[in-house]
């Protein structure tokens, strides 16, 4: 048996999320109220912003935690340099994000941190074969992967992986921080 492709989605709940989410929520609400660094052409009932948080150092803790798990698994080291870009998503009632990838964002990994995710809809992942129902339903890996997030969940996955955020059917806003990571891999000396 050989493996053609190994696509793992790393999922963790950040233990100190209550303190972090309290700080992030305040900043996000202020940024939304003043429409700071809002991104145009967003999905329906979705507000996005590239506002840089004052509590950025604390936000990077869960991102670095899950990134270390990824690099330890695939590269056997967490001593790598990378660039992390993040943005805010607020999905109100009826808001979601259609299937997409971050392939064209010039990044290696993508992820999401849930500031407010309980009961606001799921995130789904799919390969092209699953997306277009090319795998017969009785075969392994025919179904898409779905995760019901909780506040403080952080997910990390390859940027080429198709994913969607289902429509929020509650009055509660889904608040997330999406991020992309680009590795700065230096050639190994000979």
C-alpha positions, 0 to 999 in steps of 0.5 A: 500500500502506498499513500497518494496524498495525506491531508490532515486537518489539525483541530485543537481547543485553545485552553485560555480562549475565554481571556483571549476571546474577551479581548478580541471581541471588544476590539472586533466590535469596535472595528466593526462599529467604525468599519476599520480596514473593512474588505470589499466584496465580501459574502452576503451577511459577512463583514471582513476586516484586516484590522491589526489587533492590539492583542495580536501577541495573545492571538498568535499563541493558539496559532503558533501552538497548532502550527508547532503540532503541524511542523512537528508532525510533518517536518519533525521541527518547530524551528521554522520561520513563517509569515502569518496574515490574518483577518476577521470574519463576522457572519450574521444571520444568513451569512456563510462562505461558499466552497473555496480554497486559499490556493491563490493567496500564496500560502502553504497553510490556512486556518481559522480561530473561533472567537464565537462559534458555538451553535453558529454553523459548521465548517466543511472540508472536501476534496474535488472528488467529494465535491463533485460526488465522483466517489460512490457513496458506499466507498471510503472517503465518499463523504465530506468532513464536517466540524461543529466549532466551539468557542476557542477552536482552532483549525489548520489545514493545507491552503489548497483544501476546499472548505465552506462555512455553512450558513449561520441560521441563528441571531448569534454572530459567528466571529472568527479570525481566518489566517494564512501561513507561508513558510520561509524554507531555506535550502538545507546546507550540503 
